[in-house]
Each structure stands twice: as C-alpha cells, then as structure tokens.
C-alpha cells in the first residue's frame, strides 16, 4: 500500500465523488514499478484471457486480414498492456494500482488515480462484474459497455484535471510524448483502433449523455447501450434503436468431419468499420458501416487449424446496404484481405488469395460474407447461406 496515494485519495475522493454524484468510499491504492507490473501481468493476463479464446481471436483476425499469420495477437496485446497501462482498478480485490516510478504529485499520477477512482465508484454503485456477465456472449454489447464505463471515467478525469490542476501541470500532461518505436506504434491499425475505442468514442457518448446531467449517465447503467452503433450514434441510444435480429444458419452437419463451431457472436458497427478500413479511406469505412442494422457471425475450425468464418449483416435501408457493398468490393479490390485476385458482378464478389478465399453476396436487405482457408468450403458455405 502507498501512504502518499492514500493521502491524495483522501483529498481527491470526496470532491470527485461529489462532482460525479456517487457515494465516496475509501478504496485502497498501491504502487507498482514498471518492472513489477511487467513481472505480474503475464500470469494475470493468461487467467483473464484463456488460451481457447485467444486462439479463436487469432484465427478470426487472420481470416479477416486484420493481422498477418506471422503476428501473434496474444503477444501483441500483452506487449501493449505492459507498455500502456498506467493504472487499473481491480474489481476482485477492490483496489487501485498505479503503475510507474512517478512522484505521487506528478500530474500523470493524479489524473490516472482520478480515472481509476471513478471505476471504483462505478463498481460500488453499479457492480461492474455483474454488468459484464449480463452481456456475455455478445462482444459488440460488451464493447458498448466498456465504452460507457471508460467514457464515464475519462470525462470525470478530464473535468477533475481542468478544475484542480495548475496551468503548469496541464502543460506537463499535454507535453507528454511516447517513446519512439513503442509497442503501440508497432501494433496493427486494427488493434490500435480497438484499444482507443472505449476511451475516445466512450468519451463522446458520455458527453452527449451529459446534456441530461450525471443522472443520465447513471441511468445508462440500468439501460445499457445495446451495441457499438448506439455508442457511435447517441441519438440511436436515446431513441432505443435496438439491433435487428439476424438468422445465420449453422454449418455443422454441412462441413466435413473434424470441423467444429468455436464461436457465434455479433461483430457490430465498430468492428465492421475497423474491418472495412483495411481497404478503404477511414472516413469511407466509417460511413459505410454507419447504416449497420444488425449481424451474426460464426467461426469454425478443423483439427488442422484451418478456419471458416460466416457472417450475415442486415442494413437499415437499401442506400445503407449499397454504401456498404461499395466499400466491401473496394476492400476486395484493394487487397484489404491481403494480396489476391478479386471480382464483382454487382450481386456477388469473390476474392482469392494465398491460402484464403472470400465470397460475398447481397440481397435486398442483407449481405452474406464468407472467408476461409479452404476454397471448397467457402463455396459450400456460399451455397448453404446464399440469400438469393
């Protein structure tokens, strides 16, 4: 435990809790040096991120072209957390940990402590673990919850800094520059986008809610945002525009022996924009994903480690579908999935690369996308899932 952090919390806590409108409590806080954190994190990361989940993520991201086969998503994420985490609140031990060799009076320590203290307030008021369990099995809803939680803490942290820090302290924060060639700069763009989403988009979402004051933010924990679409478009959250139901038939029974379904989930608007950005200008990808109405996807793997990804997207309007289709074809043609040959006849699109193939097909209100390591199985899935 760190007496200097306890003293800082004793001064900060009641004031920050009052601004945030939540009941203060004396959460313990400790310090870890970067070396101690780097030694502690791997075992904790392995416990929180099981091997089967990591393997499914690796396969999914490889099929989507978000990482290369020679990149290890687990190791990339571990390196990012080792480097980027300045502090965290542990809901199991109900403790704040600040990482660094900092003086407790340093501005970075102050704002990090403020951010993590808000997480402690959230946990006492809303039970963060129970909220996570309530959206289990829907990664898009989980990303939306994380955006609410991190956006809330980020807005409160910024408000505290603007009210309590001196001009010199704010200037010190603003002058921070990351070391060159760090883990973040070496990470794939998709991983960077996933890392920043809950903080940047969450901040914008909570700022929009604050038109109704902090009570409106508190109310969001009782009526969680149902999707990243609602995070990215707060008006859709206010209107209660829920994701559309999507029926995606299983390929089990159609695939050869040795294949199993390892994941069935929701991709969501945010991840769709990340996927499209690999072959489009980011603004084009964002706009093309913005008409997302709902989706479902399934990931299959055989005993040799080959994968098949089946996806079905529904759209709010024909115009939205047209915009998405244009961006998807552009991704195929621009080698967004990797180097290969692509074709499009207006209704179906094909891509064939080195060791992977993709098929996309559109109907009036939906698009089916199939990506796999085995061309024959992509064609089989296309025959089963064809919307025509």
N, C-alpha and C positions, 0 to 999 in steps of 0.2 A: 504494500500500500504506500501511497505517496502523500505525506502531510501537506506538501505545497499544493497538490491538486485538490485536497480536501478543503484547504483554505480558500482556494479560488472558487470551488463549487459552493462553499458556504456564502460567498458574496454573490456569485452569479445565479445560483439556483433559484432562490425566491423571486428575484427580479425577472428572470427568463420565464419561469413558470407563470408568473402573473401576466406577462405580456402574451404568452401562449394560451392562457386561460385554462391551464391544467393544474392539478394538485401537486405541489412540490414534494419530493422525498429525498432522503439522504442516501443517494446511491454511492457506493464505494468506488474509488478510482485508483488505478495503479499505472505505473510507467513500465514500458519495455524498451530496451535499446533495440535498434535495428537488427543487431546480431542475435539478440534473444528472440526477437519476433521471427527471424528467418529460421531459427532452430525449432521454434514451437509450431510454426504454421503447417509444415508438410503433414504431420500426423492428424492435425485438426482438419485440414483440407481433405484428406483421404476419407475421414469419417463423415464429413458433410457431403462429399461428392463421391458416391460409391463407384466402383470400377465398372459395373454394368451400365450405369447412367453415362459415365464418361465415354465408354466405348460406343454407345448409341449416338452421343453427340458428335464424336469423331466421325462416325460413318455418315451421319446426316450432313454435316458440314462439308465433308469431302464430296458427296454426291451433288450438293448444291453449288460446289465450286467456291465456297467461302474460305476454304483453306486448301493447301496443296497436300497430297498424300504424304509428303516428307515432313510436314509440320504436325506436331503433337499438340492438340488443343488443350489437353490437361496440363502439360508443362508450360504452355504459353500463358494460361490463366494463373497458374501458381506463381510464375515469374512476375506477372502483373500485380497480383495481390501483395507479393513480397515487397515490391517496389513502391506501390501506390498507396497502400493503406497507411493512414496517419493516425488512425484510432478506430475503435469499434465498441459497441455495446453488446455484451453477451447476455442474451435473454435467459439462458440456463443458470448462470451464476449471478445474474443481476448485478453486473459490474461493468464499469467503463475502463477501457485500457487505452492509454495514449502511447503511441509508438514514436520513438525518436530520442535523440540526445539533446533535446531542447531545454532551455531555461523555461520554467513554468510560466514566466511572464511574457514569453515570446508570443507575438500575435497569432502565429500558426497554431500554437497550443491552445490559446484562448478560443479561437473560432472552432477548432476541432472538438474541444471539450463542450462548447455550446451545442454543436451539432449532435454529439453523442448523448448529451444530457436530454435533448428533446426526444431521442429514441427511448431513453429510459422513461420519460413522461408518457410517451405513447404506449409503451408496454404496460405500465401500470393502469392506464386508462382504458386501453382497448384490447390488450392481450395479443401481441403480435404473432406469437406461435399459433394461437387458435385461428387467427385470420389466415395465416399461410395454409393451415390444414383445410380451411373452408374452400380454397381454390385449387387443392391438389388435383393433378391430372389435367390441368389446363394451363399450359405455360404462358399463354397470352394474358389470361386473367392474373397470373402470378406476376408477370412483368408490370401489369397495370397497378397491382397492389404495391409493388416495390416502388413504382413511380410516385404514388401517393405518399408513402412513408418517407422516402428520401426527399421528395419535393417539399413536404411539410418541414422536415428538419433543415433543409437548405434555406428556405425562406426565413425561418426563425433565426438561423445562424447569421444570415446577412443582416437582418433587422437588428440583432444584438450588436454586431460589429459596427454598423453605422451609428448606433446610439452610444456605444460605450468606448470604442477605440478612438485614439487621437489621430490627427491627420498623419503624424509620423508613422504610427502603427499601421494605418491603412495603406500608406505609401509602401511600407515594407512588404505587406501582403501582395500588393499589386506589382512589385518588382521581382517577385519570385520567378525564376527561370529553371525549368527541369534540366538535368544534366544531358549532354548530347548523347545520341545513340543509346537512349534508355530503352527499357523493355516495352514501354508504351509506343514509342516511335517505331519499334521493330515489329509490332503486332499487326496482324492483318486488319484492314479497314473495318471489316465486319465486327471483329472483336472490340475494336475501339468504340464503334457505334453502340454496341451492347453495353459497354462499360459506362458510357456517358448518358445513355438514355434516361435512367431513373432520376438523375440529377438535373439535367437540362430540361427535358420535357416535363418531368415532375414539378420542377420549379414553375414552369409556365402554367401548368394545370392548377397548382395550388394558388398561384397568383390570381388566376381567373376566379377561383372559388372565393377568394378573399373579398370580392365585391359584396359578399354576404357576411363578412367578418369571420373570425376564427371558429364561430359556431358552425358555419357552413363547412369548414374543413373537418371539424369533429363529426358532423353528420355524415360525411363521406365514408367514415369507418363503419357506420351502420348500414350504408347503402354503397357498397364498394363499386368503383368503376369496373364494368364488366369486361372491358377489352382495352387494348392499347389504342384502338380507334377513339374511345371516349377520352383517353388521356390527351391524345393529339388534337382532338376537337371537343373542347369542354362543352360547347353548345349541345353536342350529341349526348353527353353525360347528363346535362340539365334536362334535356328532353326525354331521357330514358330510352334512347335508341339502342336496343339490345342487338347483339349479333344474330344473324339469320341462322337457322338450323341447316345443317348440311349432311346429307346422307352419302357416306362413302363406303361402298361395299368392301368386305374383307376379301383378300386374295387367298386366304387359307382355304385349301380344297382345290384351288386352281393352280397353285405353284407345285413344283416337283417336291418329292420327299426331301427332308432336310432343311426346308425353309420354315422360319417362324416369324411371327409379328412381334417386334421388340418394342414398339411404341405406337400409340394412337393419341393424337393431340390436336391442338389448334395452333396454327402458325401466327396469324394475326397481322394487322396492318403494319405495325412497326417492322417486324422481321421481313415482311414482304417488301417493304421499301429498301431494307438492307440488301436483300437478295437482288432486287432489280438494279440497285446502284452499281453492281459489279459490271454491268454492261451499258449503263446509261449515265447521263449527267445527273448528279444527286437531286436537283430540283425536279427533273423529269421523273425520276424514280419515286420521289415523294408524292408528286401529283398523280402518278399512275396508280399508286397504292391507296390514294385517298378515297376512292369510291368503294373500297372493300366493304362487303356486307356480311361475310362470314366464311369460314372454311373448316375443313377437316383434313388431316393427313395421317398416313400410316407408314411406318418404316419396317422393312423386312430384311432379314439377314439369313444366309445359309451357313452351313457348317464350315465352309471355306472362308467365310468373312466377306463374301460378296453381298452387295446391298441392292435393295429396290425401294424407291420412295414414290408413293402415290399421293396426289394432292388434288383437292377439288375446292374451287373458290366460287362463291356467289357474289353478285355485284348489285349495287343499289339501283343502277339504271343501265340501259344499253350503252349510253355515252361513256359511262364509267368503265364498262367492260371493253369497249373499243379502245379506250386510252390505255388500259392495262395490256390488251393484246398487242398494241403497237410497241409498248415498252418491252414486252416479253420477247417478241420477234427480234427487236433490236438487240436484246441481250444475247439471243442465239447467234445472230449475225456478227456481233462484235466480240465473239469468243468469251462472253461473260461466264460461261460454264467451263471455259478452257479452249485451247485451240481445237478446231474441228470444222466440219462441213455442215452448213445449215440450209434449210429450205422452208418456204412458206407459201401456201396456196390461198390464204385468206381465211381458211377454216381450220386447217391443221398446220403445225410447224414441226420440223424434225431437226435434230442435231445429233451428229455422230462424231465423237472424239476418240482419243486414245484411251481405251478401256472403259468408256462410259457412253451412254446414249440417252437421248431425251425425246419425248413426244408430248406435244400439247395439242389440245382440241377444244374448240369453243362451241357453245350452243347459244340460245337466246339470252340466258341469264347466268351462265356458269362457264368455267374453264377447268378442264382436267389437265394436270401436268404430271408426267411420269418420268423419273430419272432412275437409271440403273446401271450396274456394271455389266449386265448381260443383255445384249441387244434383243435376243429372242424373248426374254422375259418382259422387256419393255413393250414389245409388240403384243405379247399375251395380255399384259395388263391393259394396254390400249383397247384391245378387243373387248375385254370384260367391262371396262369403265367408260367406254365411248358414250358421250352424252347424246349422240345422234340417234 
